[in-house]
């Protein structure tokens, strides 16, 4: 059996075919443009997602000699906080506001007066990156458009609707809208009122492993799929990545090196710890042996992230390093000493989330001299993002009372042994990668495999995987600790200058 996982990422749509034993058979991706019509704005056109899905599936099948009938089941994932407002026919009324968008600062200030109510219901305080704030901004600036909306779907669910025609979401994406009541696990009338929407425009909430529907005839023709292929509800990308990597026990941790950087730490129960996010894990059912299924874990995880991780690397590679390849940039960085001869990079290219929560922060490359070379700049880029994630991790530990003692590296950046060792040295904690694709497309394919096996059996893709371990060098970590103090001092100066 073969399973298709689709991941709507921040910069591209990725597709992956996985055999039921967990082996990856083929991958493909199609870039997706982001529009920034005004400062702090970040939007994407859902029609671009649909076209990217069509192109990516076509490339995946044609380039690898697979047939649509080979696909047993499908699951889709995407980033959270991204709402698609549509008319009655599910046609988008405007571009989708992304999680990285920072326009809603004034609306967040208004929502702060309701902070106790919002946190009690949603676990999270008002923030410009969440759907609640986006809707509040639309109510202020385009009230007539918001009033026209007949449906509001999270990104993955709108994309899945193109295949099945269903109108559903899962609990993780519901949490990501900041419109759900954690206790009732249903939409909150109070939170929806603050967003100026009705609860009836929101989809029913289902389990990630529930069947959403089947590929419809018109969709089969458009996307090159087989009519009737089962499509499962799915979950948000971070939940799916942890699931795909087998991380769910209390204390399991991951650092994601992707478009954004995220530190995730598994916990047993939901807990409000703002501004740290707390999301539900993918609920896993297992066969009991008596023809019944039971949930083997229904845990949660804390997540805290920075806005630009590999996106910052890509920007600097193009602008500062003459568009050299990532491979050349990594080899160049490895030739420079720890500390990059005094060069420091603060990667605040889109403001910053954790731990600063300041949309006005700006990136900075400092410590340059006439002796600075490209190798110093390249190393400073990797180290600067590492310092930013160390800052995120320290803040997460201080606020939750839990710390990362060992972590899995996920995302595209985890494929770099140089960066993996650099991360272990900066964090002062053991890191490891797995010999499997650990991105969200893999997790989505694995979820489709699991969901297809219920209630007959366990996750058939849950096989043993080889890990590559990265042990922190004590001397390197001590050196990085001193440099990190300079990094923090400069970040403080940035914040102070903005206030002045």
N, C-alpha and C positions, 0 to 999 in steps of 0.2 A: 504494500500500500504506500501511496505517496501523498504528502500533505503540503498545501500551499500556505505560506505565511506572508502577509503583506504588512509593511510598516510605513506609515506616513510620517517621515521625519521632518526636521526643521528645514532641510535643504534639498531633500530628495525623497522619492518613494522607492522603497526597496522591496524586492520579492525574493522568496527563497523556497525551493523544493526540498523536502526532507523525507527520507524513507522512514518507515515505522520503527526501525532500530536506532534512529537518531542520526544517521549519516546524511550529511548535506550533499545533495545531488547537483544543484545548480543555483546561481544567484544572478540577479540583474537589478539595475537601478536606473531611474530617470530623474534628472534635476528638476526642482520646482522653484520658480522665482518668488522672491519676497519683495513686496512693495513698501517703500518708506516715504509716503507722500508728504509727511511733515516730521519735524524733529520728535523723537520718542514714539513714533508710530511704526508698527510692523504688522503687515497684513498679507494674506494670501487669498487667491481666488479659488474657491472650491472646484470650479470647472477645470482649473489647471490640475488639481488632484485627480479628477476623473480621467482626463486625457493622459496623465502620467501613469495611472493604473492600466489603462488600455495599452499604452506603449510598452510598459514594463512586462506585463503578462505575455504580450506577443513576443518580445525579445527572449524571455525566459524559455518559452516553449520552442520557438523556431530555432534558436541558437543551440539548443541542447537536445533536439530530436525527441522531445516528449510530446504526448498528445493530451488534449483536454480530458479525454476519458480516463487518463492515467491518474488524475487527481481525485483522491478519496474524499477530502473535505478541506475547507478553507477557514482561516481566521484572520482578522484584521486588527491592528493596533495603531495607536497614534499618540502624540503628546496630548496632555490634558490641558484644561483651562481654555480650550479653543471651541467656541460656540458658533454654530452655523444657523442663522435666522433664515427661514424660508417662508414661501407662500403656501397655499393649500396643496400645490402640486410638488412640493419639496424643492422648488427652484430657489436658490439663494437670493436674498434681497440685497445683499451687500457683501463685500469681501469679509473673510473671517479674521477677527482680531486675534493675534498670536499671544502666547504666554509671555513672550519677551517684550510686548508692547508696554509702554510706560506712560501713556497719555492721561490716565485717570487719576492723577494725583489729587486734584480738587475734589473729585467724587469720593476718594478714599477718606479725605478729611471730613466730609459729610458723614460717611458711614462710621467713622470713629465714634460719633455720638451714640451709636447703637452697638458699640463693640462688645459689650457684655452679652447681649442677645445673640449676636452673630457667633461669638466664640462658643457659647453654651450649646448652640444648635449644630455648628459646622466643625468645631474644634479649632478653627483658624480665624485669625484676626483679619480685618480688611486689608487688602493689598492690591496694588495696581495690576498685578499679573493674573488675577483670578477673574472668572467669567462674571461674577456678581458686580465687580467694579466696571468691567467693560459694558455691561448692560446699563448700569447707572449712567455711564458717560453717554451712551446712545440715547437714553431717556432725556438727557439734558440738551444734547446737540442735534439729534434727529428724532424727536418724539413721534412724528407722524409715521416714520419708517418702522419704529419699534411697535407701534400700534397695529401695523399691518401684518405683523408676524403671526403665522398660524402654527409654526413648529419651531422648536429650538433643539438642535441635535449636536452633541459633541462630534468632533471631527471624524473619529473612526466610525461612528454610527451613521453619519451622513454618507460616508464613502461606502459602507456596507449596504445601505439602502439602495445604492445604484445597482447592486447585484440581486437583492432579494425583495426590495420593496417594503421591508419591515420598518417598524418604528419602535425601537428598543434601545436601551443603554444598559451598562452594568454599574455596579455599586462604586467601583473605583473612579469611573468618569463622573458619576453623580457627585461624589465627594469633591472632585476637581472643579465643579462648577461653583462651589460654595453656596448651593441652593438646596442642599439636602439636610435633613435632620438625622444626625448619626444614630440617635436613640431609636427612632421609628423606622430608619432606613427607607424613608420616603421623602418626597419633596415637601419643603417647609413653606407654608403659606406666608409666614412672616418674612422669610428671606426673599421669597419671590416678590412680595410687596415692596421691599427695599430696592429690588431690581426693576420695578415697574413692569412686571410681566405676570401673566396668569399661570397657575400651575398646570392648566390643561394643555398648554403648548409644549410641555415637557414629556418625554417618552416614559413608558413603564420601565421599571428597574428590574433586571433579571440577573441570574448568575452568569459569570464569564463563560462557563462551560455549557450553558443552555443553547439549544438550537435556535438560531434567529430566523432561519428560513432556508430556502433553496434558490439556486441561481435560476432566474426567470428566463423565458425564451428570448425576449428582446435583449436582455443583458448578456445571455450566452452568445448571441450573434455579435454584439458590440465588443465584448471583451474576450472573445475566443475561448469561452469556457463551455463545459457540457451542461445542458439543461438538467436541473434537478440536483446538482452538486450541493451537499449540505454546507451551510455557512454558520459558524458559531459566533456568539455575541462578542467574545474577546474582552480585553481589559486595556488599561493605559500602558504606555511603553515601559515605564519604570517597573511596574508590577510584573509585566510580562518578562522583562529582562531578568529580574530576580528569580522568577519561576523557571525560566529557561536555564539559568545557571545553577539551579538546585539550592537556592538560598532562601530559607524560610524559618530556621530555628532562631530562638532568642540569641542575640549577639552576632549572628551572621551579618557581614557587612560587605559593601561594595563601593568602589569609586568608579564612576562612569566618565570616561574620556571621550566625549562626543561633541556635537555642536555646542551643547551646554555641558558643564561639569556638575555632577551630582554625587553627594555622599549619602548612602543609604544604610540604615541600621535596623535590623529586624527586632521587633518587640512583640510581646504576647497579646497585649490589649491596646485598644484605642486610648489615646491620652492627649488632651490639649496641651500644647507646649509652644505657643506662638512666639516668634514667627516661623518656627520649624513646622514643616508639613508632616501630617500623619495620614497614611493611606492604607487601605486594606490590601492584603496579599490576594493573589489568585486563590480562591478556595479549591482545594483538591479533594475529590471523592475517591475512595478506594473500595475494592470489593471485599466484603466481610467473610465470604465463604458460604453464606447462607442465602445467596441470591439477592442480597440487599447492598446498598451503598451507604457509606458514612463519610463525613468530612474528617480527614486526617489532620488538617490544620486550617484554622481560619484567622491566622494572625494578622498583624499590622506591621508597618515599618515607618520609621522616621526618615524623611528625605529633606535635604537642604542643598541648594545649588547656586552656582554662579551662572551668569548669563552667557559668556562667551569662552569656550574652551578650545576645541579644534577649530571653531570659526575664527578665533583670534590668531591661531597659528596660520590658518589659510590666508587671512588678511595680511599678516606680516610677511608671509612668504611671497605674496604677490607685490606688495607695495614697497617693502624694505629690502627684499633679497632677490630682486630681479626675476621673480616668478620661477625660481628654481624648483625642482621636484621635491616632494616630501622626503624621499630617500636621501637626496643630496643634502637637504637641510639638516636631517638627523645626523648624517656622517660629519657634517661641518660642525654641528653643536658638540659632538663627542670629542673634537680636537681641542676645545677650549677648557680651561680648568673650572673646577667648582667655584661658583660665584661670578663666572663670566667676566673676570677682571674688573669687577665693580659695577657692571651694567645691571640695572634692575628694570623689570617690566611689570607694570600693573595693568592687567587685561580688562579694564573697565570700558570696553568699546560700546556697550549698550547700557551705560549706568551699571549698577550692580544690585544683585539680590543679597544673599547671605555673604558675610555677616553685616553688611553695611546698610542694605535696604534703602538705597539712595539712587534715584533715577538720574540725578545730575552728575554723578561721579564720571570722570573721564580717564581714559587710558593715559599712561605715561611711560616713556622710555628714558631712563635717567642714568647718570654716571658715565656719560659718553666723554671721551677724550680724543685727541688726534691719534692716539695709539689704538683706539677701538677698531676691531675688524669685524667682518661678517660672522666669523665663528663665535665671537663674544655675543653678538646680537642674537644669533640663532640659539645659543645655549640659554641666554637670558629669557627668551620666549618660553622655552620648556620649563625653566625653573620658576618663572613668574606665575605661570598657571599652576604649577605645583604648590607654590606658596599660597596662592589664592585658595586652593582646595584644602591646604593645611589650616588656613584661617577658618574656613567653613567647618572643618572637622572639630577644631577646638571649640568653636561657638556651639556646635551641636552637642558636644559632650557636656559643656557647662550648663546648657539649658535642659538637657534630658537626664543628666546623671548617668549616662551610659557612654562608654568610649569604644573606639575601634581598636581592637588588639591585633587583628589580622584582617586583611581585606582582599576580595577578588577585584581584579581590574576588568572592567567591561567597556564596550564601545570600540570604535575604530582605533583610538589611540593606544589601546591595550595591545595592539599588534606590534608595537615598537618595543623591542627589548631594552633599548637605551632609555626610553621614557619610563618604562616599567621600573627599571632599577633606580632611576632618578626619583620616582614617586616613593619607592620604598625608603630611600635614603632621607628624603625630606620629611616623610611621615614618621620615620623611626619605628616602623611597624612592618612585619612581614607581609608581602604581597604575593599573589599568584594569578596566573592566567590559566585557562583551560584549553585543551586541544580541540575545542568545538567553537563554532560561531556563537558568540554570546550576545549578539545584538537582538533587537526586538523582533525582527523578522523570523529569526530562529525560534524565539519563544512563542511567537504566534503559531508557527507550524507545529510546534510541540503541543500547544494547547489544543489545536485541531485534532492531533493524534489522540491525546488523552480523552477529549470530549467524545470522539468517535468510539472509544473503547468502553465507555460507561453504558450500562452498569456491569458489563461483562468482565472487566478486568482493570488492572493497574495501568499506569502510564508506561506504555511499551517502549518509549524512547528514553526511559530512565536507566541509562547504562553507565558503566564506569568510565570515567574520562581521565586522561593523563593531565596532571597539573605541572606547570613550570613555575618554580618558586623563586622569589627574589628576596634575599635576606638583606636587611639594611646594614650598611657599613657604619660602624659606630663613629669613626672619625669623620666620615662624610656628614652624618647626621649632626654631630657637634658643630661642624663648620656651618651647616645650613641653619642651625638654630641662631647663630650670631647674625647671619645675613637676614634671617626672617625678622629679627628685631628692627633692622633698618627698613625692611619692607613695610612693617606695621607703622613705624614712625612716619614714613612718607605718606602712607595711606591716611594717617591722622592729619597730616598737613593738608592733604587734598580736601578732606572733609571740612577742616577749619577754614580754609580759603573760600570754600563755597558758602559757608555760613556768613563770612565777612562780606 
